[in-house]
Amino acid sequence: MRLSLVTPPTVEPVTIAEVKSVSRASISESDDDANFNAWISTAREIVEGTINRQLITATWRMCLDYWPSESRLQNGNDALPGWVTNAYNQQNSIQFPYPPLIAVTSVNYVDTGGTTTLWPTSNYRVSTFGTPGLLTLDYGKYWPPIRPVQDAIVILFTAGYGTSPTSVPQSAKSAIRTIVDEFDKNRALSLVGDGGFRMYPNVLSLERILAPLMWGQYN
């Protein structure tokens, strides 16, 4: 399983005014807005990486080497690393990272003749009700034969809480504001510390803020 960001979020979950309201800077100070914009983006990435979720809607590309019902030997590629097989659960379905899943845009695969083919939506069902989202076969359908090559299956999907910051959970927004406040207070030290990077001062505190959104990493 390989992932790449196709369309990033168009807005950030919090505004400069919101983060300044909890920082030492005055909202009237505009000469520091470039720093705050950078800190907001960095803080959002930290939060998303901590909870393994997409906050604002984005489009992702997921590449797979075989369908969930196929083994390495069936697919003719026994050199696949073990972690690839964990991209599928035991219910014969594909799990999607970065919940909440909004929609599956398209599923393309390389057929046995080497042609990239769009798989009709009538063949599969998409569940966006749980975490993570799932793609499963519809009743009476089957996974189409594919050529045993890398990235034989390419799935485009959208994930996130929505296109508006108002749809993002308050716990995530609070964590972003907390991290930005730390960047503001410790400008000279914000990228120095244990492990080479000091992104936030109190991991336990951050984890407590984000605890309601935790669900575990995608396997």
Order of alpha helices (4+ residues) and beta strands (2+ residues): beta-alpha-alpha-beta-alpha-beta-beta-beta-beta-beta-beta-alpha-alpha
